[in-house]
Each structure stands twice: as C-alpha cells, then as structure tokens.
Amino acid sequence: MHYAVCGTGMVGRTLAEKLVSLGHEVVIGTRDPEATLARTEPDRFGGPPFAEWHQARPQIRLAPFAEAAALGGTLVNATSGSRSLPALVAAGAENMAGKVLIDVANPLDFSRGMPPGLDPVGDDSLGEQIQRSFPGTRVVKTLNTMNCRVMVDPGRVPGEHNVFVSGDDTEAKKQVTGLLMSFGWPPSAIIDLGDLSTARGVEMLLPLWLRLAGAVGHTDFNFHIQGAHSQA
C-alpha cells in the first residue's frame, strides 16, 4: 500500500520507517523539500537533521505536500497541530478526496509558554476541524495519546495498555484498526470510542500526558483502561 506521511519531525519519521518495514511504499510530504533538506541543525528533540536521517533511508521519498498526497493511497497527518490545517490545505482537497487520513497530531498551543495548552479544546478538536475542512476525506483520529515510539512498538510499555480510535466512517476505522494490529497492537487493546467528536477527549489527554512525562522522567508509558472489554 502507498502511504503519504505529512510531517518531517520525529513522529513522521518514526511512522514512515515503521510503514516501510512492513513493506509499504512511503512518501513524506513537506512544504519545501529543498529547505527541509538544507537544514543542518538537530530537530527539537536532539535528533539528526532530516537530510541525515533521509540519506540512510533512500527508499522513502520526499515531496511537496500536494505531490505526496496525490501519491498516497492513505494519508497520515504527523504535522504539529498548529500547522496541520495549512499543511493539508497545501496538500489539496482534490488529492485527498475519498482517502483515509489518519490524524495523530495534537493541537498544542505554546502561546502562553510551557507547558502548552490546547487550541481548540472542549467543544471542538483538531480532528473535527480537519474533517470539516476536507469533507471528502475520511478522517480517523488515533495514536495521539502516546510517544511515537510506543505508537509503532507497543511492546515498549510492559503489560496491557490501550490505543483509541475515533471517526465517522466505519470502514475507515476498520482499515486503521488493521494497520494498528500490524504495528503490534492486539485487538483487545484497541478501543473504538465512536464518532469523530470523541477526538475531543483523546486530545484533552495531552496536558495530562505531558505532566506524566515530567513526573516519571520518560515517555515509555501509556494509558490502560481496566475492564474496558469486560461484560456487564
């Protein structure tokens, strides 16, 4: 399958690398490929510049957002939340029409410093904003409640823990659930929360997640909903 991953940061790189390892063809979308490749500074987490990372993975293409979206049969939004809508506008509604878009981004708001808040929050979500902006695209929210390494390797966290899925399109959620299982998530760990309005709740977990990361001193943790699959 062909995937287009929008976003060149740690999350996009990690997802792209996992998809390639599973035999998928992957193109990473960015606003300006030449500018992306010209950067020489480490990313904000201390990782290598994109060009250095990409040189070791030549099978992953780099293309402008629109070209990447046109090539991808399934799309992944791994851009930072404040940049997601502009990036997807650049990708082009016509290039995303009818396709599944897996939204793993969070609308973190750094306007008041650290720790960040959320915008939108409460009565809206980034996932819903994307769906309203691109009604012809089938948006599924998932994987946004954990570190990107846990996204693609749930075994990093000992014991049982959960991943959430939100979306309005049942078939799209089935497709995404299959992808999650290929990442190593057992069916019992995948909780379908319902329609896309439930993305509000999973996005609001992020302030808690950030504070937990500070409290425990690492990011190899996740949420476990005890009894989620028990019978009444």
C-alpha positions in Angstrom: 0.0 0.0 0.0 1.1 3.6 -0.6 1.2 5.9 2.4 1.8 9.7 2.4 3.1 10.9 5.7 2.7 14.7 6.2 5.4 15.9 8.5 9.2 15.5 8.7 9.6 15.6 12.5 10.2 12.7 14.9 6.6 11.4 14.7 6.5 11.5 10.9 9.9 9.8 10.6 9.0 7.1 13.1 5.8 6.2 11.4 7.3 6.3 7.9 10.1 4.0 9.0 7.6 1.5 10.5 5.4 1.5 7.4 8.4 0.8 5.2 9.5 -2.0 7.5 6.0 -3.6 6.9 6.5 -3.5 3.2 4.5 -0.3 2.3 5.7 2.4 -0.1 6.0 5.7 1.7 6.4 9.3 0.6 6.9 12.1 3.2 5.3 15.4 2.5 6.8 18.8 3.4 6.1 22.3 2.4 9.5 22.9 0.7 11.7 19.8 0.1 14.8 21.8 -0.7 14.5 23.8 2.5 13.9 20.7 4.5 17.0 19.0 3.1 19.1 22.1 3.6 18.5 22.2 7.4 21.7 21.3 9.3 20.5 21.7 12.9 19.2 18.8 15.0 15.5 18.6 15.5 13.9 19.9 18.7 14.4 16.6 20.4 18.1 16.4 19.5 17.6 14.0 16.6 19.6 14.3 13.4 18.7 16.8 10.7 16.2 15.4 8.2 18.7 15.2 5.4 21.0 12.9 7.5 18.1 10.7 8.5 16.8 10.6 5.0 20.1 9.7 3.5 20.1 6.4 5.4 16.6 5.6 4.1 16.6 6.4 0.4 13.5 4.2 -0.2 11.4 6.9 1.5 10.5 9.7 -1.0 10.4 13.3 0.0 7.9 15.5 -1.9 5.8 18.7 -1.6 2.6 18.2 0.3 0.4 18.1 -2.8 2.6 15.6 -4.7 2.8 13.4 -1.6 -1.0 13.5 -1.1 -1.6 12.6 -4.7 0.7 9.6 -4.5 -0.6 8.3 -1.2 -3.5 5.9 -1.1 -3.7 6.5 2.7 -2.6 9.7 4.4 -1.1 10.3 7.8 -1.1 13.8 9.4 2.0 13.9 11.6 2.5 17.7 11.4 2.5 19.8 14.6 -1.1 20.6 15.4 -0.9 24.4 14.8 0.4 23.7 11.3 -1.9 20.8 10.4 -4.6 22.7 8.6 -2.2 24.9 6.5 -0.2 21.7 5.6 -3.4 19.9 4.5 -4.6 22.9 2.5 -1.3 22.8 0.7 -1.8 19.1 0.1 -5.0 19.9 -1.7 -8.6 18.6 -1.1 -8.6 17.1 -4.6 -5.6 14.9 -3.7 -7.2 13.7 -0.5 -10.7 13.1 -1.8 -12.1 9.7 -0.8 -8.9 8.7 1.1 -8.4 7.8 4.7 -6.5 10.4 6.7 -5.0 9.1 10.0 -4.7 12.1 12.3 -2.1 11.6 15.0 -1.5 15.3 15.7 -2.4 17.3 18.8 -3.4 21.0 18.8 -0.8 22.1 21.3 -0.8 25.8 22.0 2.5 27.3 23.1 1.3 30.9 23.0 1.5 31.1 26.9 4.7 29.2 27.2 5.3 25.9 28.8 3.5 23.6 29.5 1.4 24.1 26.4 -2.4 24.3 26.4 -4.8 23.2 23.6 -6.5 25.1 20.9 -9.2 24.0 20.1 -10.3 22.4 23.3 -13.5 21.3 24.9 -16.2 21.7 22.3 -14.1 21.0 19.3 -11.0 19.1 18.2 -8.3 19.2 15.6 -9.6 16.0 14.2 -13.1 17.6 13.7 -11.6 20.7 12.2 -9.7 18.6 9.6 -12.9 16.7 8.8 -14.9 19.9 8.4 -12.2 21.4 6.2 -12.0 18.3 4.0 -15.4 16.7 4.0 -14.4 14.4 1.1 -11.6 12.8 3.2 -12.3 10.1 5.8 -10.6 11.3 9.0 -9.7 8.8 11.8 -8.1 10.0 15.0 -5.7 7.6 16.7 -2.2 7.2 18.3 -2.1 10.8 19.6 -2.1 9.8 23.3 1.5 8.3 23.4 5.1 8.8 22.4 5.7 8.0 18.7 8.0 5.0 19.5 5.2 3.4 21.5 2.8 4.1 18.6 4.8 1.6 16.4 6.1 -0.7 19.1 3.5 -1.1 21.9 5.8 -3.7 23.5 8.0 -0.9 24.8 5.4 -0.5 27.5 5.1 -3.6 29.8 1.6 -5.1 30.3 -1.7 -4.2 28.9 -2.4 -0.7 27.6 -4.7 0.9 25.1 -5.0 2.9 21.8 -8.1 4.8 20.9 -9.8 5.2 17.6 -12.3 7.9 16.6 -14.0 8.5 13.3 -17.3 8.9 11.4 -16.6 6.3 8.8 -16.9 2.7 9.9 -14.9 1.2 7.0 -12.1 3.8 7.5 -11.9 2.8 11.2 -11.7 -0.9 10.2 -8.8 -0.1 7.9 -7.0 1.9 10.5 -7.6 -0.9 13.1 -5.9 -3.3 10.7 -2.9 -1.0 10.5 -2.7 -0.7 14.3 -2.7 -4.5 14.5 0.2 -4.7 12.0 2.1 -2.3 14.4 1.7 -4.9 17.1 -1.5 -3.7 18.9 -3.7 -6.7 19.9 -7.4 -6.3 19.1 -8.2 -6.2 22.8 -6.1 -3.1 23.2 -7.9 -1.1 20.5 -10.9 0.9 21.8 -13.3 2.4 19.2 -14.6 5.5 21.0 -17.2 6.2 18.3 -17.6 9.2 16.1 -15.1 11.9 15.5 -16.4 14.1 18.3 -14.7 11.7 20.7 -11.4 13.1 19.4 -12.0 15.9 21.8 -11.5 13.6 24.8 -8.3 12.0 23.5 -6.8 15.3 22.6 -7.5 16.6 26.1 -5.4 13.7 27.5 -2.3 15.5 26.2 -1.9 18.0 29.1 -2.1 15.0 31.5 0.4 13.1 29.3 2.9 15.9 29.3 2.7 16.2 33.1 3.1 12.4 33.5 6.2 12.5 31.3 7.7 15.1 33.6 6.7 13.2 36.7 8.0 9.8 35.7 11.0 11.1 33.7 10.5 9.2 30.5 7.9 8.6 27.7 7.7 4.8 27.6 4.3 4.8 29.3 0.6 4.7 28.1 -2.9 4.6 29.4 -4.6 1.3 30.3 -8.4 1.3 30.7 -9.0 -1.5 33.2 -12.1 -3.6 32.4 -12.7 -1.9 29.1 -13.7 -5.1 27.4 -15.5 -6.8 30.4 -19.1 -7.9 30.1 -21.8 -6.1 32.1 
